[in-house]
Amino acid sequence: MKALVKHRAEPGLRLMDVPEPEAGPGDVLIRVLRTGICGTDLHIRAWDGWARQAVRAPLVLGHEFVGEVAAVGADVADTGDIAVGDLVSGEGHLVCGKCRNCLAGRRHLCRATVGLGVGRDGAFAEYVALPASNVWVHRTKVDLDVAAIFDPFGNAVHTALSFPLVGEDVLITGAGPIGIMAAAVAKHAGARNVVITDISEARLELARKAGATLAVNVAESTIADAQRRLGLREGFDVGLEMSGRAEAMRDMVANLTHGGKIAMLGLPAEEFAVDWAKIVTSMITVKGIYGREMFETWYAMTVLLEGGLDLTPVITGSYGYRDFDAAFDEAATARSGKIILDWTA
């Protein structure tokens, strides 16, 4: 089969012929239809410091996908829960199933998690095999491009719904694709105001289309200005930090109300200082977010889409898989939203 491979420990990717994966008794073999390009994939392509530490070449990339079930293992067939022909996406975090958190049903907290397309061969290929416990069957009609980005959509939902949002004023720092999706989720879930910040006008415009109340270019204006414009006298109630930037986190802390709450998904490239005295004296809660809750977040994603949440503004490009270089180049700009690779082209 064709697959997009990090073939050597160097920058770049290669489209190669590789063996089709084998599905064991508890596995599902999936014919891939569409995939989404993630920031993780960009890091691996560039072969930066993180990638050199996390990835061992050769490796098939990719963890955002939608596909059609091509075959199921004997144990899966006995349950009848997943059948050939089902439209599915996959949870990209494979857990041990034996640690304290896994046994307690908190699988997203497993210490032995292996990432699809990072620690094992992924979904940028014509076929991918996954344990049945990691497969999400789309039981209701869903656009294929949207189904392909359920993984990052789940990051947005997990972050946005970490704290109650109804009637609250929400600040989101970082208008990347996940930040934009979080803005759409927060507004859909009943937030009063959703303010999102970035320095890319193109991405801020995408955030406006997705439903943000205000999209603020912090190179030209401040979060305090946004507060005054909206008439907020005590600051924001909930912060969603999506950028991993020190200045964004510091601005968020400075503009939160007493008792405010921060869900932090943005992954900093290095350690940085924050005003812990402000966090203590303002009684601010800070919660780290990684991945999705399995599978409560997936259920919430499906229900949000059924309820009319529109993610199409965040999808800005689609390419046949043979044009992967152009797709990755666009995804690496500060102007794009989510970029899709079509594996049926």
N, C-alpha and C positions, 0 to 999 in steps of 0.2 A: 504494500500500500504506500501511498504518498504521505509524507509527514514533514513537518517543519522542525528541524533539528539544530540544537547547539552541538555542532559536530566536533569542535575542538575548543580548548581553553584559550579562546581569543575572541575579539569582537566579530559580530556577524552571525548570520543564520544560513542554513542551507536546506533547500527542498530536496528530500532524498527518498529513495525506496527503502523501506524497512519492513521487517516481518509483521504481519497482522497479529495483534495481541490475542492470547488465548484466554478464554473465560473458564475459571474453575467452577466447582459445584455451587458455590455461593455467589458467583459473579454474574454480571450482565454485560454482554457485548453490544456496543452502541455504534450505529452508523452515524457519523457526525454530519450535521447539516450546516450549522453556522457556529462561529466562535467569535468571542470578543477579545480585543487586545487590551491587556492590563498594564499598569505601570510596572508590575513585576516582570512581565515579558520584555518591556523596554530595558530594564536593568540587565536582564540576562543577555539580550542582544548586544548591549553596549559593553558587557563584561566588566562592570565596574567593581569597586571593592566589595560591595555586598554580594554580588553574584559570584565572585571568586571564592568567597567563603561558604556560600550556601549551595552551590550547584556543582555537580560532577559530570563532565561531558564524557561520552555523548548522551544527550537527553532530548526527548521530544517535549516541546514546550506546551503551554496552554492549560488553563483550568476553567475558563468561561465558555460554556458550550450548550447547544441544544442538539438533540439527535433522535434517531428512531431506533428502538430496540431491534437488534438483528438476531440475537440468540440469548437464551437464559440457561444458567447451569441447572443441574438436576435438582438441587435443593430449592432453588428459586421457583422452578416449575411446579414443585409440590405445593407451594403456598398459594399460587395463583394470583399473587399481588401485582406482579409485573409480567406483561405478556409481550410476545413478538408483535411489533407494529406500534407499541405505545410511544408517544412523544415524551421525551424525558430531558431533564437537565441533571446536573450532578453536583453534590456537595464536595468541594475540592479539598476538604480537610479530612484525612483518613486517620481514625483514632484507634487506640489499642483495644478498647472494650473491656479492659481488666483493671485499670487503675481506680482509685477511690471515686474520682469525679465521673468517670464513664459508668461505673456501677450504680452511681446515684442519679444517673440520667442527665448529668451536666457534661455532655460529650464535648462541647465547645471549649471546655477547660482542661482537656486531656493534655498532659505534659509530654506525651509521646506522639504528638500529631505529626503526620507526614503529608506534605503538600503535593497535590496533583500538579504535574508540570514543573515541580521544583525538586522534590525528593524522589519522585518516580515519574515515569513517562506519562505525558499528558494528552490533551485533547486536540492539539493542532495536527490532526491526522484524519485520515478517512475513517478510522475506527478507533475507539477507546474502550477499555474494559475497566469496570468498577465493581466493587462489592455492592450487592443489592441494597445494603443498608445505607449506601451513599447516593442512591438514585431517587430523584423526585419525579414522579409521574404527573404530567400536566393533564388533569382531569377535565379542565374547562378550556375553551378556545383561547389561544394566546398567539400574538404575533411572533413569528420565528425570531426576528431580530431582538425583540424584548426578552423572549425566553432564553436567548443566548447570553444575556447579561444578568441573569438571575443571581449569579454569584456576587458581583459588585452591588447590585440592587439590594441584596441581603445585607451587605455592609452598611448601606445607607439606612435601611429599615432598622437594623439592630441598634445603630447609633441614635437615630432620631427618636425611637420609641423607648429608649432607656429610662426616660422620665416622662411623667404626664405632660401633655402639651396643650390640652384644651384651654383656650383663653389666655395662653401664655405668650410672652414676647421672646422670640428665639433669635439668637445670633449665630451665624454659621461663618467660620473663617476658612476660606479656601473653596473656590468655585471650580474645582476639577469635576469630572463626571460624577463622582460619588457625592460631593458636596451639592451639586445641582439636584441630583435625585433626592438627597436628604431635604432640600428646600421644598421640593414637590410633596414629599411625604409629610413634612411638618405642616404645611398649609392644608393638605387634604385631611390630616388628623385633627384639625381644629385650632391650630395656633392663631393667635390674633394678628401678630406681625411676624414676618420672617425676613430678616436682614442678612444678606450674604456679602462677603467681601472678597476681593481679589485685586490683581493689578492688570489682568487681561480683560480688555473691553469685550472681546469676542465671547469669552466665557461668561462674563457678566450679562451679556445680552441673552445667552442661552438660559441663564438662571431666571431672567425676567419672563421669558417664554414659558418656563416651567412653573411659574407662579410666585416667585419671590416678591415680597412687598417692596423692598428696596434692594438694589444691587449697587454696592458702593466700591468705587475704585479708590483704594486706600493710598494710592500715589497722589491723589488729588484732593481727597476729603478724609475725614476721620469718623470713627465709630461714634464719638461724642456728638458730632454734627448730625449723624443719622438719628440719634436719640432725640435731639432737640427738634428735628424735623417731624418726628412721629409723636412728639409730646410726651415722651417717656420721662417721668420725673425721678424714678428710683433705679433705673438700669434694666438690663435684660434678665429674664427669669431663668432661661436655659441657654447654654452655649454648646455648640457642636463644633469641635476643633478638627478640621479636615486637612490642614496644610502641613503640619509638622514643623511649622516655622516658629522660632522663638518670639519674634515680635508679635505674631498673631496671638499666641497664647498669653503674652503679657497684656496686650490690648483687651483680650477677652476678660481676663481677671479684673482689669481696671474698670470695666464697664458692666459688670454683673451686679445685680441687687444683692443685699444681704440675704443669705440662705439660698443663693443661686446654685445651679447645678451645671457641671460641665461633663459631657461625654467626649472623650478624646480618641479619635481614630487615626489622625495624622501621625505618621511615624517619623520622628526627628532623625536627621542624618547624624547628629552628634548631641551630646549632653548640652543643656542650657539652663540658665538660672531663671527662676520665677519668683514673684513676690509672695513667699510663703506666709509672711506676716499678714498680708492682705487676705490670703485664703483662710487663715486661722481666724482673724478678727471679724471677717465677713461671713464666717461659717459656711464656706463654699465647699460643695461636694465635687470631687474629681473622680471620674470612673474611666478606666482604660477599656477600649473596645478592640477586639480582634476577631475577624470573621463573623460568623452567624451563629445563633443559637439553633442547634439541631433538634427538631426541625420546626420549632415554634416560629422562628423568623420566616421560614419558607411558607408556612401556612399564612402568616400575616401578609407576605408579599402577594400571594394569590388572591386573598380577600381584598387587598387594596386595589389590585387591577380590576377585579370584578366590580368594585365600587366606583370605577370610573377614573382612577388615577392614570394619567397619561405620561408615559416616559419617552414618547417619540421625539420630543425636542432635544433630548440628550444624545440621540444617535445621529451623527453628522456625516458618516461616510460608510460605504460598503464596497468591498473589493473581492474579486475572485482570488482564491488562495494562491494562485501562481503569481499574483501581483503583490505578494506579501511585503516586498521592500517598500513600495509606494505606500502601502497601508501603514507600515510601521513608521515611515517618515512623517506621515500626517498625524499619527497618534502621538508622536514625540513633540509636536508643536504645542504652544500655549494657546492655540486657537480652537482646537478640535474638542468634540465631545467623545462619545464612544465610537470606535471604529470596528466594523464587522468584517470578518473573512467568511466568504461563502464557499463551502466545501463541495457544493453540488455543481458549481460552475464548470 
